[in-house]
Each structure stands twice: as structure tokens, then as C-alpha cells.
Amino acid sequence: MYAYFWLATLAAYAGVILAAWRRRGAFYGRFAAILLGVHTLISGALAPHTGVLFPVYAALQAALFAHFFFLSQPRMRPLAFRLFISLPASFFAAGTLIAFPWAIVAAFGVRPLGLWIPYVIAGLGVIQSLTLRREEVDLIIDRSPAGALARHALPAMDGSPPDRDTTRPPLRFVQITDPHLGPFMSVARLRSICERAVAQDPDLVLLTGDFLTMESQETHAHLEAALAPLRALPGRVFACHGNHDHEAPELVARALAAAGARLLVDDAVLVETRAGAVQIVGMDFNRARRAERMAAVCAAHPRIPGALRLVLLHDPGAFRELGEGEGDLVLSGHTHGGQLGLVSLGLPHTMLRLFIDMPDHGLWARGRDRLYVHRGTGHYGFPLRLGVPAEESLVRVHQVPSWETPESVSRQTPAT
């Protein structure tokens, strides 16, 4: 029985890799070969230890290879496909990767105990990947020096933030980043997120990139329909590119234009809001000569006196290369909040920070500049979120009358 499982898996593996290479090119072919190769080795080692659940295990294996086969053809799948193919496949892929230590034990001929544990964890990840944490975030921007780049987490404060500018209301904005339209982010779900954003009547809606996955690159119509509610806020919606937007730049540009969003590609705009003048600088995603390119953008669009300067910068890793003093508040995404971590338990730790020295989520400071890394509306890459909830937040930016106020405070509370 398990021999047939191996034969079927190897045949499916070969078929998927061939389809991936022919339909989407060498890059996706190599990606699928490596990812599915690792999965095949782990699942093959674990299959003989699944007992009475082996038929379920085999069905999930079939769903996984079907999912990857259809990924080679860009197309948003219907609800039934997502429920019976995409979501089970993502659950199974994540659980099997987590089960790698169990596979090592099995490879030495020892029956692995607790094989259900990684799949229970993956099941919780499915639930978390389909939900959002709604929040309200208060930031004080005082432009006080904060030293080297570090997480900016001062003690929470009671009552209204001190020393804030009481002559004008705070700037209220909604940031939508990394929705990654696809298996976990349907058109209807992203449309609902946009509708809730509009209902809060923010001063600005800021879109910081990575709108698509491989599935949603067929046509601009899906993204256009998802973002359509934002048309109710003319002149208040601005966007920048993420890395995945360069896979289908014309599609993204067309959908954003239809939604009334202004795409800023190494460009800037001055907007008058209820909170005063705001200068928005949108940086394109491009790792080549990044520091030099961003310096040129800032030189072409210098600070406007009296205006709060917001920089849309998809990748928070680029914040280190942005000239000091160029962004009162820089808004990023890209990391999905770290995607795997302990944020759900109230702790800041994520897997990303274990391996990469990059801001992962929340408020960071360097010198007089502040960086807010949104945890993302959706996710991509690793199949699930685990311990890092997606974010749907209303951000209030308080400014202080003086440029030399001694503190900058971030206070984050659940929405009511």
C-alpha cells in the first residue's frame, strides 16, 4: 500500500514539475521542484505511521499536488476549489513541513509519537490565516533623536498622549498591505476590508504593495473589483509597489487607477487633510542601488515646510538605507509581521528576527525617523500564518508642537 503511495507521489511530482516548467518558466519550475521535493521526502517517511488515517493522508497529498499543478495556470479559483483543494493543500503542506523532526525519527526506524501535533498546529494556522485582528494604533511623531535602529516600544500610557498638538486633530489613516489576492484572500474578503476602511472615513488610505499571488495574475478585474469601494474616497487613496507587483505591473496599475488610487512610483504628492498638510513619498521596489535611488527620489522631492512627511516603502529592510531625516513616518509591509511567531501571545518575537536583522512588525525608530511595519492584510510564501495575526488597523498620528520633545510614544489598543 505504501509502495503505491510512493509511486503515485513520484508520478505526481514529475507531472507538476513538468507543467510548472512549461507553463510558468524555469524559475517557478525550480521553486516547485525544491519545495515539493522536500515535502515528498517528509510525507513519504511519515505515511507508514499514519495508521487508520492513511486514506485521509493520501487524499491530502493528492490535494497538494493538484493545488501546485493548477498554480501553473494563473486563475482565481471558485469557492469550492479553495475549500476542497487550496485550503487543505496549504494545511497539509504547512503541517508536513512542521513535522520534519518527526520524519527524521521515522527515518531511523523509530515510530514517531505525537504525529498529530504538527497538524493540529497547522489547523490553528488555517483559522488564523482566515481572520484579521482589528485594532486602533496611536503614534506620536515628535522627531526626537532615538539613536540606532531599534524597536520603539515605550510603556503604554493612560489617557490622551501628552504634549500632542491640540490645535488640530490627529491624522487618521488605514494602511492595507500585502493582501495577496489568492487562496486565503478572495475578492469578496478584500472588498469587505476596503468597505470597512471607507466606513471609518479616514483622512488617507495607504496601500503599500503586494496585491497579487500567482493565482490572481490572470486579469485586472479581480483586483479592481476588490478595491472598488475605495472609489468613495477620491483624492485620499495612494499606493506604492511591492516586490510581487513587478510580476504584473500593468495589471496592478490598471486596477489601482480604476479604484481611484494614485500609484506613486518614485514620486511624491502634497495632500491637504483635516490634520493639515501631508507630503506622501512613494518609493518603487527595486533592490538595485537602492540607497542611491532613494536619495535621488528624496532630492527630487524635498521636504515641504509644515507638512508631515510620510514615506511608502514596501520593504522595511530598505529603511536603513533611507537618508536620515527623510521620513517623519515610514510605512512598510512585506514581512507579513514575521508570519510565524508569538505575537498572538502578546510577545514581539518572530521567526523572521531569528534569521534576518529586519524590522518585522510594529513601530521602530532610527534617529528622528519612525517606521511602522504593518503585519499585513494577507500572506504568501509559507502556506499559513502561525502566531502572527493579520492586521486591520486604524492609525492615528499625533504630532507635537515642538520638534525637540524628549519622547516619542507608541500606544496600541484593541478596537472597540
PyMOL commands that set and color helices and strands:
alter all, ss='L'
color gray80, all
select helices_A, chain A and resi 2-24+26-49+51-71+79-98+100-107+116-129+187-199+214-216+221-232+243-247+249-258+290-300+316-321+336-338+343-345+351-355
alter helices_A, ss='H'
color red, helices_A
select strands_A, chain A and resi 132-141+150-151+171-176+204-207+237-239+262-263+267-273+276-282+308-312+329-332+362-366+369-373+390-399+410-414
alter strands_A, ss='S'
color yellow, strands_A
deselect
rebuild
show_as cartoon
